[in-house]
Each structure stands twice: as structure tokens, then as C-alpha cells.
Amino acid sequence: MEGDKWIPLVNIKDEEKIWAGTKVKVYNVGLNVMERKDDYYVYLVSYIFGNGDYLQLTNLSQGEAGNIVYVIKKDTPNHYALGKTLKYMIGLENTFVLFE
């Protein structure tokens, strides 16, 4: 993941399509915020089984993996959410996006 191109969420357009498979990195939210500058969690945007209206953000980070922290409303009838929805739910500060 070192060579990946993480984009600050603030630079994402409101109408950007956020598909399942997108990763989101949020800094200063882990258990070691006071001790480390590189304290962050990484989330994966994915579909919710049996729910066609929302996408979920599942934590991929060690010790928190599998926890669902956020859900974002899809831009129905499409199968993606919009950048403005992600911004509203997570906030812009210390948040980065990786499109894969």
C-alpha cells in the first residue's frame, strides 16, 4: 500500500462515484493517537447483503478488522454512493480515499 495514490477526501468532487472496493483511510482515530503520528484505520466500501439502499465501510485494520463503522446511502437506483455523501458521513479532516 506504500505506492498507492491516496487522495484527500476534501479533493474529491461531490459528484464523484464511490463504488464498492474503494478504500478510505482516516488518521488520528486509532488507539495510539497520542503515541504515533501514523495512527489510522483503513476501511473498505462494500455492499450490504440484503440491503440495496446503502453501502458499508468495514474496518480492515489490525485489531479492528470486520467492524462496520459507517454506512452511506447509495445514489439509487445506481450501485454507488456520491462523494458528498461520504464527506458528510466521515468528515473531511484527516480522511483520504483510494480508488482501486
Residue pairs with C-beta under 8 A, 6 or more apart in sequence:
4 98
5 98
6 25
6 96
6 97
6 98
7 96
7 97
7 98
7 99
8 92
8 95
8 96
8 97
9 24
9 83
9 86
9 87
9 90
9 92
9 95
9 96
9 97
10 87
10 92
10 95
12 83
12 86
12 87
12 97
13 83
14 82
14 83
14 84
14 87
15 82
15 83
15 84
16 82
16 83
17 75
17 78
17 80
17 81
17 82
17 83
18 45
18 55
18 72
18 80
18 81
18 82
18 83
18 85
18 86
18 97
19 45
19 79
19 80
19 99
20 45
20 46
20 47
20 55
20 79
20 80
21 44
21 45
21 46
21 100
22 44
22 45
22 97
22 98
22 99
22 100
23 42
23 43
23 44
23 45
23 60
23 97
23 98
23 100
24 42
24 43
24 44
24 45
24 57
24 86
24 90
24 95
24 96
24 97
24 98
25 40
25 41
25 42
25 43
25 95
25 96
25 97
25 98
26 40
26 41
26 43
26 90
26 94
26 95
26 96
27 38
27 39
27 40
27 94
27 95
27 96
28 39
28 40
28 94
29 39
29 40
29 41
29 94
30 39
30 40
30 41
30 61
30 64
31 39
31 63
32 39
33 39
40 61
40 94
41 59
41 60
41 61
41 64
41 69
42 59
42 60
42 61
43 57
43 58
43 59
43 60
43 69
43 70
44 57
44 58
44 60
45 55
45 56
45 57
45 72
45 81
46 55
46 56
46 57
46 58
47 55
47 56
47 79
48 54
48 55
48 56
48 71
52 74
52 76
53 73
53 74
53 76
54 71
54 72
54 73
54 74
55 71
55 72
55 74
55 80
55 81
56 68
56 70
56 71
56 72
57 68
57 69
57 70
57 71
57 72
57 90
58 66
58 67
58 68
58 69
59 65
59 66
59 67
59 68
59 69
70 89
70 90
71 89
72 81
72 85
72 86
72 89
73 81
73 85
74 80
74 81
75 81
75 82
75 85
86 97
